[in-house]
Amino acid sequence: MLIKLIKLFVAVLLCFLSGCSSEKQRLPIQGNITFNGMAVMEGSIQFHPLVPTEGFLEGAMIQEGKYKIPAQKGLLPGKYQVLVSAPDYKGKKPDPTAAPGAVYQSKELFPEIYNTKSTLAVEVTLQGPNNFDFHLK
């Protein structure tokens, strides 16, 4: 009996030392986002796991048409619904001289099929490269 316990302990120790782990690996995600052929200058992107127990909800800011989620905050392998949002300033930006705390209301740039009723989906895989570009219209 003692020998079986020692063998089990050694097997677990070897698995641990070799990098074997029950924790799933988070993967980096990145890509480009355009709307009507133009880079989206600012906004946000969210990845919602289609099976909540099989992933993390993560997101990133869109800057100059690009987004990136590093591995330490990355996604687990699996399928995700994607929600994209960006302000539509219609050529207007918030007034930099406005009083502190003043709120500038903007409309949503994208139709609801890209955010509140998103039809966008991706599958993150261990094989990668997990670059997801979205060319929205």
Secondary structure, 3 states (H helix, E strand, C coil): CHHHHHHHHHHHHHHHHCCCCCCCCCECEEEEEEECCEECCEEEEEEEECCHHHCCCEEEEEECCEEEECHHHCECCEEEEEEEECEECCCCCCCCCCCCCCCCCCEECCCHHHCCCCCEEEEECCCCCCECCEEEC
